[in-house]
């Protein structure tokens, strides 16, 4: 993180076996990303199915809950960070 890396989280954060919420809280707000990892690793409750990009919202919801923020705010934060990472205009 000190090197300015971005950290991305996939549907794995919604799995019962996930036990690293501390890592989610550790990542600075301007370095956190949410990803679908489609077609793999569908988030709960769709685990085991072919993952769809639209299901990234479930990952965003989990990240928001862990970080104590709203779903919309977390989604906007991830989009803003993705634009910064890829050098895209808003």
NORVEN-V26470 format. One record per residue. N is the residue number from 1. RES is the residue in one letter. PSI is psi in degrees with one decimal (* if undefined). Layout:
BEGIN
n->[N	N]
res->[RES	RES]
psi->[PSI	PSI]
END
This chain:
BEGIN
n->[1	2	3	4	5	6	7	8	9	10	11	12	13	14	15	16	17	18	19	20	21	22	23	24	25	26	27	28	29	30	31	32	33	34	35	36	37	38	39	40	41	42	43	44	45	46	47	48	49	50	51	52	53	54	55	56	57	58	59	60	61	62	63	64	65	66	67	68	69	70	71	72	73	74	75	76	77	78	79	80	81	82	83	84	85	86	87	88	89	90]
res->[X	X	X	X	X	X	X	X	X	X	X	X	X	X	X	X	X	X	X	X	X	X	X	X	X	X	X	X	X	X	X	X	X	X	X	X	X	X	X	X	X	X	X	X	X	X	X	X	X	X	X	X	X	X	X	X	X	X	X	X	X	X	X	X	X	X	X	X	X	X	X	X	X	X	X	X	X	X	X	X	X	X	X	X	X	X	X	X	X	X]
psi->[-34.9	-23.6	0.0	17.9	153.8	147.7	126.6	140.8	139.6	-169.3	-14.0	-31.3	-15.1	-8.1	147.5	-36.4	-13.5	126.3	31.2	40.9	-26.1	-34.9	-40.7	-41.6	-26.5	-31.6	127.9	148.1	-32.8	10.9	5.9	139.1	152.5	139.7	156.9	-32.5	27.8	143.4	17.5	166.0	53.3	139.5	159.1	135.0	13.3	14.5	137.8	-14.1	168.8	121.9	146.2	142.3	-33.6	-21.7	-1.0	-21.9	-32.3	-35.8	-43.0	-42.5	-43.6	-44.3	-42.2	-44.2	-43.6	-39.0	-4.2	37.5	172.4	154.0	-44.7	-44.9	-42.8	-40.6	-44.7	-38.2	-45.6	-41.1	-44.9	-42.9	-37.3	-41.4	-41.7	-46.1	-44.2	-1.2	36.2	148.6	149.5	*]
END
